Amino acid sequence: MNNPFGELGVDISQSELRETAYEILIGACRSSGSGKRLTYVSSSNSKERGQQLSPSPSMQRPVSSAASKVKKALGLKSKRKKENKTDENGSGALAVGELMRVQMRVSEQTDSRVRRGFLRVAAGQLGRRIESMVLPFELLQHIRSSDFTSEREYYTFQKRNLKILEAGLLFHSHLPLDKSQTAPQRLRKILQAASEKPIETGKHSESMRTLQNVVTSLACRSFDGSVSDICHWADGIPLNLHLYRILLGACFDVNDEACVIEEIDEVLEQIKKTWVILGIDQVFHNLCFLWVLFNQYLAIGETEDDLLCAADHMMVELVNDAKSARDPEYLKILKSTVKLILDWAEKILHRYHDVFYRVNIDKMQIVLSLGVSAAKILVDLSHGDGKQRKEVDVPWSRVDEYIRSSVRNAFSQEREKLISSRKSSKNPQSPLPLLCILAQNTCDLAFNEKEIYSPILKRWHTHATSVAVATLHACFAVELKRFVSGINELNPEAIQVLLAAEKLEKDLVEMAVVDSLDSEDGGKATIQEMIPYEAQAVIINLVKSWIQTRLDGLGEWVDRNLQQEDWNPQVNKGRFAPSAVEVLRIIDETLEAFFLLPIPMHPALLPELMGGLDKCVQNYTIKAISGCGSRSTYISSLPLLTRCSTGSKFHAFKRKDRSLMSPNRKSQVCGRNGDDSFSVPQQCLRINTLYNIRKELEALERRTMSNLKNIGFTNDENAPNGNFGLSTASCMEGIRKLSEATAYKVVFHDLSYVLGDHLYTGEISSSRIEPFLEELEQNLEVISVTVHDRVRTRVIVDLMKASFEGYLLVLLAGGPSRAFTVQDTRIIEEDFKFLTDLFWSNGDGLPADVIDKLSATVKGVLSLFQMGSESLIEQFKHVTLDDDGASAKSRLPLPPTTGQWSANDPNTILRVLCNRNDKMASKFLKKSFDLPKRTSIQSSHRDI
């Protein structure tokens, strides 16, 4: 498993870390002793042994024979009788120091060399505390090459200590490195040089003096910038944790890694003396010890449950530590460690049926405790990160998740086993359907859960049995639903399966109710979670599937056939599209087939069918009008606001090909090249189609209500929704959009060559409205002949609105190619009278009151053309100052274009002045708004 402490970033092997950890241990224990020289006794059986260097008194002390308090606290049992370890003099128990050497796999030769080095260090620095030294440097300085059997071994020793210095002072320093300091770079150069050539470590070595200065400046830094008495070289995270982990590894018997040594109390006492060097405290110790115990359990193959139990005890300590912890470095390591343990535990608990049985069920409780504690810590840490706290019972929610996951896994395995057995059976024609057998086996799973697992799980989840049976109920529901989806009607096999499902449901519900009697809601929540296996519900699902299949087919048909519809009025003699006829036929047949189904719940399912059909028709109407455009499609932005001049065209109309702009050209009623899918006749066909769909839907609604009465449903107050609300509204909206789009397309696109490009350009008397009226009349004739009489008036009214708007745009935004005088007013008014008469048609057209109402705006604007320039200027000033609130002496503001033309609109009056061909208007526009002269129109523009 990955190490949660993080990587060191330096090429240091585990054996090198172990030697360094042992050196730290020896140094720390010597520093804590009295300093009295004692005889060192080796554990070797060899009798030919010279006198060795002594360990500290604390490490020479014999181990106690009393029962281990640590083992008792961790729940560890003694695996064997304590061996009789004696020294060479037979004086009694083996010294702790010697035990640590053996446990850490350090040779006597190495141990002797290290102790000799520390004697030299102590001789040269009497009274100096161990935490005020940088041990790797001191050992480099005092352990000589003669202490090794070969120069290669000495060079290895030197490289190891330099790598430790690199890790502790550069990569994982106690304090962040200051970029302004030169010491880090100097140390890197020394290390680089040492990698190529060994450092000279003589007494007067310049290299060692340089190294000492650099190491001291880096190790003795403090938070306030002063020089500290304490050297920080091994207390940076994660270096200190890696070293401490190796020390804690000495707690496991070197000859039997599954066992914790009986002398663990004394060993831990010695190890804790390294805290001052490694920067370890109790909370870090608890964290590291937890990981060491847990990792050892994994390393030996997860066979020693005592180790897992001990890890669980340490996890309880961590739960308490985490509550008061504030150190971000600790919290980071804590989070990564606990996350690894939680992942391991959850991997097991999500499938505990595969791992635990009657014989090892006690282990399940340990894993659960470990996982739940880890989850609690992570949740508490997430709240400490500033995330919004939600009141969640972590043990309850986690165990609930484990139960559901493992039960689902067990059910799935049971199902696969049955399927495999059925496939390999020599008699595939079993008297019982597979789901009937699965129902019985599911019931057995539920009883096993209640008897074996629930007693353990109830410690964290009081209603574990209820959760398990509810999960099994849901699992079988999936299989039952899959079975039902493969049948079209009830048959003997289906009846057998439904009866078995009913019995299973009865047993599961009974178990859930008994388990939940002491809950606050009496088990209602669990029962509500168990959706019944009612036959009626199955039938409803089958009918819903039937409905959905029909709706999907209709939807696909609409998409496919609308793409092929050409909307040709000449082909469609009935004045509406064949695709609409087919859609209505399919809907009628679907409703008839629905009422022929042998089911008792037609009223309950009718809204779903009607709703789906309604959406299909709505989709048809939306697609039928897609691309028809709107008012904004055919009206461009208005041209720049300038004084009248020649050389510019009216850009408020969509442009057509130059070859089509002659006033004597043929009518554009049928489209540009005869294949325009949105020509006037084809738009009229669309309008007729939508109107006929609406009428036919009303007839279908009446037949549907009649069918409901025929099957005995007569309560009108509770009558189901049997109408086509969406599609009816969509038809009405579609007719409105088509009518408006048709009108504006005719005026601003099809007839732009006789309106925008012809009307009143140049000489007024020679560019009047007659060509426009001729073309418009032809379009009116097509509309009158084609459009259904119930919607014809709407289309003609929209066409009149568009004509009035186009006429106003010619007068007010026709560009500098149009110029008007007061004398032209008579012609303009007469032309507008011709336009309104066309729609009145001697009383055969639109009502006079409708025409008068819609022409009021145009007439109001025409009244401005009757006024002299002086009067127009005065009125413009009056309405502008009133609207803007400015004083009479201030400069007149340029009024914005609102598009709401009227005699009282400043922008409307200004546009009349812009098109007024006299000196007074020109002078006023030049003075007030600096509008350009006619000769400089292309070089000076003003935005409207």
Residue pairs with C-beta under 8 A, 6 or more apart in sequence:
1 295
1 298
1 340
1 344
2 340
3 242
4 291
4 333
4 336
4 337
4 339
4 340
5 237
5 238
5 241
5 242
5 245
5 291
5 333
5 336
5 337
6 237
6 238
6 333
6 336
7 238
8 167
8 171
8 172
8 238
8 239
8 242
9 167
9 171
9 172
10 163
10 166
10 167
10 171
11 163
12 160
12 163
12 164
12 167
14 246
16 160
16 163
16 164
17 242
17 243
17 246
18 104
18 105
18 106
18 246
19 106
19 110
19 160
20 136
20 160
20 161
20 164
20 243
21 104
21 243
21 244
21 246
21 247
21 274
22 100
22 101
22 104
22 106
22 110
22 111
22 114
23 114
23 135
23 139
24 135
24 234
24 243
24 247
24 274
24 277
24 278
25 100
25 104
25 247
25 270
25 271
25 273
25 274
26 55
26 59
26 97
26 111
26 114
26 115
26 118
27 118
27 130
27 133
27 135
27 277
28 130
28 273
28 274
28 276
28 277
29 55
29 56
29 58
29 59
29 97
29 270
29 273
30 55
30 56
30 118
30 122
30 130
31 56
31 129
31 130
31 131
31 273
32 56
32 58
32 273
33 56
33 57
33 58
33 59
34 56
34 57
35 122
36 57
37 54
38 54
38 55
38 56
38 57
38 60
39 51
39 52
39 54
40 51
40 52
40 53
40 54
40 55
40 60
40 97
40 115
41 52
41 60
41 87
41 88
41 89
41 95
41 98
42 49
42 52
42 88
42 98
42 108
43 85
43 87
43 94
43 98
43 99
43 101
43 102
44 88
44 108
47 88
49 88
52 108
52 112
52 115
53 112
53 115
53 116
53 119
54 60
54 115
55 95
55 97
55 98
55 115
56 97
58 96
58 269
58 270
58 273
59 95
59 96
59 97
59 100
59 270
60 95
60 96
60 97
61 95
61 96
61 266
62 92
62 93
62 94
62 95
62 96
63 85
63 93
63 94
63 95
63 96
63 99
63 262
63 263
63 266
64 263
64 265
64 266
65 82
65 93
68 76
68 262
68 263
68 264
68 265
69 265
70 76
70 264
70 265
70 268
71 77
71 78
71 260
71 262
71 264
73 313
74 260
74 293
74 309
74 310
74 313
74 314
75 306
75 309
75 310
75 313
76 260
76 306
76 307
76 309
76 310
77 306
78 262
79 256
79 258
79 259
80 259
82 262
85 93
85 94
85 99
86 92
86 93
86 94
87 94
87 95
96 263
96 266
96 267
96 269
96 270
97 270
99 261
99 263
99 266
99 267
100 250
100 267
100 270
101 108
101 111
102 254
103 250
103 251
103 252
103 253
103 254
103 261
103 267
104 246
104 247
104 249
104 250
105 254
109 149
113 143
113 147
113 148
114 139
114 143
116 143
116 147
117 138
117 139
117 142
117 143
117 147
120 142
120 143
121 133
121 138
121 139
121 142
124 142
125 133
130 276
130 277
131 230
131 231
131 276
131 277
132 229
132 230
132 231
133 231
134 165
134 215
134 216
134 219
134 231
134 233
135 233
135 234
135 277
136 161
136 162
136 164
136 165
136 168
136 233
137 161
137 165
137 211
137 212
137 215
139 161
140 158
140 161
140 162
140 199
140 201
140 208
140 211
141 201
141 208
141 212
143 157
144 201
145 151
145 154
145 201
147 154
148 154
148 157
154 198
155 198
158 194
158 198
158 199
158 201
159 194
159 195
162 191
162 194
162 199
164 233
164 234
165 187
165 191
165 215
165 233
166 187
166 191
167 239
168 232
168 233
168 234
168 235
168 236
168 239
169 184
169 187
169 215
169 218
169 219
169 233
170 177
170 184
170 187
170 188
170 218
171 236
171 239
172 236
172 237
172 238
172 239
172 240
173 218
173 232
173 236
174 221
174 232
174 235
174 236
174 279
175 221
175 222
175 223
175 232
177 184
177 218
178 221
181 217
183 214
183 217
183 218
184 218
186 210
186 214
187 211
187 214
187 215
187 218
190 199
190 207
190 210
190 211
190 214
193 199
199 205
199 207
199 208
199 211
200 206
200 207
200 208
201 207
201 208
202 208
215 233
216 231
219 231
219 232
219 233
220 227
220 228
220 229
220 230
220 231
220 232
221 227
221 228
221 232
222 228
232 279
234 240
234 243
234 277
234 278
234 279
235 277
235 278
235 279
235 280
236 279
237 329
237 333
238 333
240 278
240 279
240 280
241 284
241 288
241 333
243 274
243 278
244 271
244 274
244 278
244 280
244 284
244 285
244 288
245 288
245 291
245 292
247 271
247 274
248 271
248 288
248 289
248 292
249 292
249 296
250 267
250 271
251 260
251 261
251 264
251 267
251 268
251 292
252 258
252 259
252 260
252 261
252 296
253 259
253 260
253 261
257 296
257 299
257 300
258 300
258 303
258 304
258 307
259 304
260 306
260 307
260 310
261 267
272 285
274 280
275 281
275 285
280 288
282 321
283 321
283 325
283 330
284 330
286 314
286 317
286 318
286 321
287 318
287 321
287 330
287 333
287 334
287 337
289 314
290 311
290 314
290 315
290 317
290 318
290 337
290 341
291 337
293 307
293 310
293 311
293 314
294 307
294 308
294 311
294 341
296 307
297 304
297 307
297 308
297 311
298 344
300 307
302 308
305 362
305 363
305 366
308 363
308 366
308 367
308 370
309 366
311 341
311 370
312 366
312 369
312 370
312 373
315 338
315 341
315 369
315 370
315 373
315 374
316 373
318 334
318 338
318 373
318 377
319 373
319 376
319 377
321 334
322 331
322 334
322 377
322 380
322 381
323 380
325 331
325 334
331 381
331 384
334 377
334 381
335 378
335 381
338 374
338 377
338 378
339 374
339 378
341 370
341 371
341 374
342 371
342 374
342 375
342 378
345 367
345 368
345 370
345 371
345 374
346 371
346 402
348 355
348 367
349 367
349 368
349 371
349 402
349 405
349 406
350 401
350 402
350 405
350 406
350 409
351 405
351 406
351 409
352 364
352 367
352 402
352 406
352 453
353 406
353 407
353 409
353 410
353 453
354 406
354 409
354 410
354 413
355 364
356 363
356 364
356 453
357 452
358 452
361 452
361 453
361 456
364 453
364 456
365 456
365 459
368 399
368 402
368 456
368 457
368 459
368 460
371 398
371 402
372 394
372 395
372 398
372 399
372 460
375 394
375 395
375 398
376 394
376 395
379 392
379 394
383 389
395 460
395 461
396 460
396 461
398 460
399 457
399 460
399 461
399 464
400 461
400 467
402 457
403 457
403 461
403 464
403 467
403 468
403 471
404 467
404 471
407 445
407 449
407 468
407 471
407 472
407 475
408 471
408 475
410 445
411 442
411 445
411 471
411 472
411 475
411 476
412 475
414 438
414 441
414 442
414 445
415 438
415 479
418 434
418 437
418 438
418 441
419 434
422 428
422 430
422 434
430 437
432 496
433 493
433 496
433 497
435 479
435 480
435 483
435 497
435 500
435 501
436 496
436 497
436 500
438 476
438 479
439 476
439 497
439 500
439 501
439 503
439 504
440 500
440 504
442 472
442 475
442 476
442 504
443 503
443 504
443 507
443 508
445 472
446 468
446 469
446 472
446 507
446 508
446 511
447 511
449 465
449 468
449 469
449 472
450 465
450 468
450 469
450 511
450 515
453 464
453 468
454 464
454 465
454 468
454 515
457 464
458 464
461 467
462 518
462 519
463 515
463 516
463 519
463 523
463 526
464 515
465 511
465 512
465 515
466 511
466 512
466 515
466 516
466 523
466 526
467 526
469 508
469 509
469 511
469 512
469 515
469 530
470 508
470 512
470 526
470 529
470 530
472 508
473 504
473 505
473 508
473 509
473 529
473 530
473 531
474 529
474 530
474 531
476 501
476 504
476 533
477 531
477 533
480 497
480 501
480 533
480 538
481 541
483 494
483 497
484 494
484 538
484 541
484 542
485 541
485 545
487 494
487 542
488 542
488 546
489 542
490 539
498 533
498 535
498 538
501 533
502 533
504 533
505 530
505 532
505 533
508 530
509 527
509 530
512 523
512 526
512 527
512 530
513 523
513 527
515 523
515 526
516 522
516 523
516 526
516 527
517 523
519 525
536 601
539 599
539 601
540 601
540 604
540 605
543 597
543 599
543 601
543 605
544 605
544 608
546 597
547 594
547 605
547 608
547 609
547 612
548 612
550 590
550 593
550 609
550 612
551 609
551 612
551 613
551 615
551 616
554 583
554 586
554 587
554 590
554 613
554 616
555 616
555 619
557 582
557 583
557 586
558 579
558 583
558 616
558 619
558 620
558 623
559 623
561 579
561 582
562 579
562 620
562 623
562 624
564 579
565 577
565 578
565 579
565 624
566 677
567 577
567 677
567 682
567 685
567 686
568 682
568 685
569 575
569 681
569 682
569 684
569 685
569 786
572 578
572 685
574 581
575 685
575 688
575 786
575 788
576 685
576 688
576 689
576 691
576 692
576 693
577 624
577 685
577 686
577 689
579 620
580 620
580 624
580 689
580 692
580 693
583 616
583 617
583 620
583 693
584 693
584 696
584 697
584 700
587 613
587 616
587 617
587 700
588 700
588 703
590 609
590 613
591 609
591 613
591 700
591 703
591 704
591 707
594 602
594 605
594 606
594 609
595 602
595 707
595 710
595 711
599 605
602 708
602 711
602 713
603 708
603 713
603 719
603 720
604 720
606 704
606 708
606 720
606 721
606 722
607 720
607 721
607 722
610 704
610 720
610 721
610 722
610 723
610 724
611 721
613 724
614 723
614 724
614 725
614 726
614 727
615 726
615 727
617 693
617 697
617 724
617 726
617 727
617 730
618 726
618 727
618 730
620 693
620 727
621 690
621 693
621 727
621 730
621 731
621 734
622 730
622 734
624 686
624 689
624 690
624 734
625 686
625 690
625 734
625 737
625 738
627 677
627 678
628 678
628 683
628 686
628 737
628 738
628 741
628 742
629 678
629 741
629 744
629 745
630 737
630 740
630 741
630 744
631 740
631 741
631 744
631 802
633 741
633 744
633 745
634 653
634 654
634 741
634 744
634 745
634 747
634 748
634 749
635 652
635 653
635 654
635 744
635 748
635 809
636 651
636 652
636 653
636 654
637 651
637 652
638 651
638 652
638 809
638 813
638 897
638 944
639 648
639 650
639 651
639 652
639 813
639 815
639 944
640 941
640 942
640 943
640 944
641 894
641 897
641 910
641 911
641 914
641 931
641 942
641 943
641 944
642 648
642 815
642 816
642 914
642 931
642 932
642 937
642 941
642 942
643 816
643 914
643 921
643 922
643 925
643 926
643 931
643 932
643 933
643 934
643 937
644 816
644 818
644 819
644 820
644 914
644 915
644 916
644 917
644 934
645 816
645 817
645 819
645 933
645 934
645 935
645 937
646 816
646 817
646 934
647 816
647 817
647 937
647 938
648 815
648 816
648 817
648 937
649 756
649 757
649 815
649 817
650 756
650 757
650 761
650 809
650 810
650 813
650 814
650 815
650 817
650 818
651 815
652 748
652 756
652 809
652 813
652 814
653 748
653 749
653 752
653 755
653 756
653 757
653 806
653 809
654 748
654 749
654 752
655 752
656 672
656 749
656 752
656 753
657 672
660 668
660 672
660 753
661 753
661 757
662 753
663 753
663 754
663 758
663 771
665 753
667 775
667 778
667 779
668 750
668 751
668 775
669 679
669 680
669 681
669 750
669 775
669 778
669 779
669 782
670 676
670 679
670 680
670 681
671 678
671 679
671 682
676 682
678 741
678 745
680 742
680 745
680 746
680 750
680 779
680 782
680 783
681 782
681 786
683 738
683 741
683 742
683 745
684 742
684 782
684 783
684 786
684 787
684 795
685 786
686 734
686 738
687 735
687 738
687 739
687 742
687 787
687 788
687 791
687 795
688 786
688 787
688 788
688 791
690 731
690 734
690 735
690 738
691 731
691 735
691 788
691 790
691 791
692 788
693 727
693 731
694 728
694 731
694 732
697 724
697 727
697 728
697 731
698 728
700 724
701 722
701 723
701 724
704 722
705 719
705 722
708 719
708 720
708 722
713 719
735 791
735 794
736 794
739 791
739 794
739 795
739 798
740 798
740 802
742 783
742 795
742 798
742 799
743 795
743 798
743 799
743 800
743 801
743 802
743 803
744 802
746 776
746 779
746 799
746 802
747 755
747 776
747 799
747 802
747 803
747 805
747 806
748 755
748 756
748 802
748 806
750 775
750 779
751 772
751 775
751 776
751 779
754 771
754 772
754 774
754 775
755 772
755 806
755 807
755 810
756 806
756 809
756 810
756 814
758 767
758 771
758 772
759 767
759 768
759 769
759 772
759 807
759 810
760 767
760 768
760 810
760 811
760 814
760 818
760 820
760 828
761 767
761 814
761 817
761 818
762 817
764 820
764 824
764 827
764 828
765 827
768 827
768 831
769 807
769 831
769 832
769 834
769 835
770 834
773 834
773 835
773 838
776 799
776 803
776 838
777 838
779 799
780 796
780 799
780 838
780 839
783 792
783 795
783 796
783 799
784 792
784 796
787 795
793 846
796 839
796 845
796 846
797 846
797 850
797 854
800 839
800 846
800 851
800 854
801 854
803 835
803 839
804 835
804 854
804 855
804 857
804 858
807 832
807 835
807 858
808 857
808 858
808 861
808 901
810 818
811 818
811 820
811 828
811 861
811 862
811 865
811 912
811 915
812 861
812 901
812 908
812 911
812 912
812 915
813 911
813 944
814 915
816 934
816 937
818 915
819 915
819 916
819 917
820 828
820 865
820 912
820 915
820 916
820 917
821 916
821 917
821 918
822 865
822 866
822 867
822 868
824 865
825 862
825 865
825 866
828 862
828 865
829 862
832 855
832 858
832 859
832 862
836 851
836 855
838 845
839 845
839 846
839 851
840 846
840 848
840 851
857 901
857 902
860 901
860 902
860 903
861 901
861 902
861 903
861 908
861 912
863 903
864 872
864 903
864 908
864 909
864 912
865 912
867 875
869 913
869 916
869 918
869 920
869 921
869 924
870 920
872 909
872 912
872 913
872 916
872 921
873 913
873 920
873 921
873 924
875 909
876 892
876 906
876 909
876 910
876 913
877 888
877 892
879 904
879 905
879 906
879 909
880 886
880 892
880 893
880 895
880 906
881 887
881 888
881 892
883 895
883 906
884 893
886 892
886 893
891 928
892 928
892 929
894 910
894 929
894 942
895 905
895 906
895 907
895 910
896 907
897 907
897 944
898 905
898 907
901 908
902 908
903 909
907 944
913 921
913 924
913 925
914 921
914 925
914 931
922 933
925 931
926 933
929 942
930 940
930 942
931 942
932 939
932 940
932 941
932 942
